[in-house]
Amino acid sequence: MSNSTVDDVIQARMSARAFTSEAPSRELIQHILQVASRAPSGTNTQPWKVYVLEGNILAELCDKVCDAYEAISNNPELADQYKEAYSYYPEKWFSPYIDRRRENGWSLYGLLGIEKGEKEKMFLQHQRNFRFFDAPVGLFFTIHRDLGTGSILDYGMFLQNIMVSAQSHGLASCPQAAWNKFSKIILPAIGATSEEMLVCGMALGYADQADKVNTFQTPRAKVDEFTSWLK
Ligand SMILES: Cc1cc2nc3c(=O)[nH]c(=O)nc-3n(C[C@H](O)[C@H](O)[C@H](O)COP(=O)(O)O)c2cc1C
């Protein structure tokens, strides 16, 4: 099988969960977004809208969401105040997806030395989402609420393009649905209108190669497990 550059970059991409403080330039971020916008979309609707956060705005929003997350952890009844605008995950999990989800979670925690029942450590690790894992750039993605489900499909292609282009420029990323619950805090803070819905967040920056969390490698099912060949 030939070794194309695109294949290599796609295979090298992984979700980074620790970043250095080195900030990518605005020109580079702009370039990546422009390239990513070559993603196809039904009738070329281009449903994406991007917010790039850095510096104080980023830090202040992270503080707010970290506080909200901590408040929920201290008083679970507060969780009802925060709702995702769309269901990213199923309400009721089932095999094989639940098994993969569990394997993913426990492998990551295992790597970090977090054992079952260590709730405080799990809380702190999950809370790192709300600091964009210390990435210098945090991205939020919104979509017009009234667009169809298909536009979310288009959005996924745009997001993957961002991550692949970023990878090709030596940057790392982590797509994050963890933020979605807190759209009530995020949308007004970034200046989004009431017509917009939060799709997800994404951490962007240079991976901290010294942090073991970035050695986490996720498995994939073999082609024959998800493909039927018909002739
Ligand atoms: C839309 C989307 C949302 C995700 N949300 C989170 C998140 O909130 N926090 C996190 O640590 N990882 C998140 N991930 C990363 C997945 O856990 C990761 O993609 C998966 O385990 C495969 O690993 P890899 O990206 O390193 O290949 C998300 C991935 C996607 C595509």
The ligand as an SDF file (V2000), in Angstrom:
LIG
                    3D

 31 33  0  0  0  0  0  0  0  0999 V2000
  -16.8230   15.3800   18.6950 C   0  0  0  0  0  0  0  0  0  0  0  0
  -15.8300   14.8220   19.6860 C   0  0  0  0  0  0  0  0  0  0  0  0
  -15.9190   15.1890   21.0060 C   0  0  0  0  0  0  0  0  0  0  0  0
  -14.9640   14.7420   21.9290 C   0  0  0  0  0  0  0  0  0  0  0  0
  -15.0210   15.1980   23.2180 N   0  0  0  0  0  0  0  0  0  0  0  0
  -13.9910   14.9480   24.0620 C   0  0  0  0  0  0  0  0  0  0  0  0
  -13.9330   15.5910   25.3300 C   0  0  0  0  0  0  0  0  0  0  0  0
  -14.8260   16.3360   25.7260 O   0  0  0  0  0  0  0  0  0  0  0  0
  -12.8530   15.3560   26.1150 N   0  0  0  0  0  0  0  0  0  0  0  0
  -11.8280   14.5330   25.7140 C   0  0  0  0  0  0  0  0  0  0  0  0
  -10.8670   14.3760   26.4660 O   0  0  0  0  0  0  0  0  0  0  0  0
  -11.8620   13.9020   24.5180 N   0  0  0  0  0  0  0  0  0  0  0  0
  -12.9000   14.1140   23.6670 C   0  0  0  0  0  0  0  0  0  0  0  0
  -12.9290   13.5380   22.4230 N   0  0  0  0  0  0  0  0  0  0  0  0
  -11.7900   12.7170   21.9840 C   0  0  0  0  0  0  0  0  0  0  0  0
  -12.1250   11.2380   21.9050 C   0  0  0  0  0  0  0  0  0  0  0  0
  -12.1050   10.6700   23.1820 O   0  0  0  0  0  0  0  0  0  0  0  0
  -11.0630   10.5940   20.9780 C   0  0  0  0  0  0  0  0  0  0  0  0
  -11.2150   11.1170   19.6910 O   0  0  0  0  0  0  0  0  0  0  0  0
  -11.1640    9.0730   20.8910 C   0  0  0  0  0  0  0  0  0  0  0  0
  -10.9330    8.4780   22.1370 O   0  0  0  0  0  0  0  0  0  0  0  0
  -10.1630    8.5210   19.8790 C   0  0  0  0  0  0  0  0  0  0  0  0
   -8.8470    8.9170   20.2360 O   0  0  0  0  0  0  0  0  0  0  0  0
   -7.9280    9.8020   19.2990 P   0  0  0  0  0  0  0  0  0  0  0  0
   -8.6410   11.0870   18.9940 O   0  0  0  0  0  0  0  0  0  0  0  0
   -6.6840   10.0530   20.1290 O   0  0  0  0  0  0  0  0  0  0  0  0
   -7.6560    9.0470   18.0490 O   0  0  0  0  0  0  0  0  0  0  0  0
  -13.9200   13.8840   21.5140 C   0  0  0  0  0  0  0  0  0  0  0  0
  -13.8930   13.4590   20.1720 C   0  0  0  0  0  0  0  0  0  0  0  0
  -14.8270   13.9180   19.2770 C   0  0  0  0  0  0  0  0  0  0  0  0
  -14.7530   13.4780   17.8440 C   0  0  0  0  0  0  0  0  0  0  0  0
  1  2  1  0
  2  3  1  0
  2 30  2  0
  3  4  2  0
  4  5  1  0
  4 28  1  0
  5  6  2  0
  6  7  1  0
  6 13  1  0
  7  8  2  0
  7  9  1  0
  9 10  1  0
 10 11  2  0
 10 12  1  0
 12 13  2  0
 13 14  1  0
 14 15  1  0
 14 28  1  0
 15 16  1  0
 16 17  1  0
 16 18  1  0
 18 19  1  0
 18 20  1  0
 20 21  1  0
 20 22  1  0
 22 23  1  0
 23 24  1  0
 24 25  2  0
 24 26  1  0
 24 27  1  0
 28 29  2  0
 29 30  1  0
 30 31  1  0
M  END
$$$$
